[in-house]
């Protein structure tokens, strides 16, 4: 035999624990990214509706770009997330003022 097995359980436990922490961190990052996408969709919709009726809108987070063409407002919202920036677009018809 090469030697005794003293400490092998400790090494296996340390490796298993580090894998569990990595998987948990990936799950949390995925959930945060999904939440950022939902926020981007909400921000884009609210900004499009606000611009269509002529009301100023300040996004709580992220960057919003507004374009109006042919009586339709098109808004793109970009919200930073842990994995990648989430982008959502929304369109809304302009109300006559």
JOGIRA-V195910 format. One record per helix or strand. SS is the DSSP state (A for helix, B for strand). FROM is the first residue (numbers start at 0). TO is the last residue. Records with the same first field share a line. If there is no record, write none. Layout:
SS=FROM-TO, FROM-TO
This chain:
A=7-52
B=62-68, 71-78, 85-92
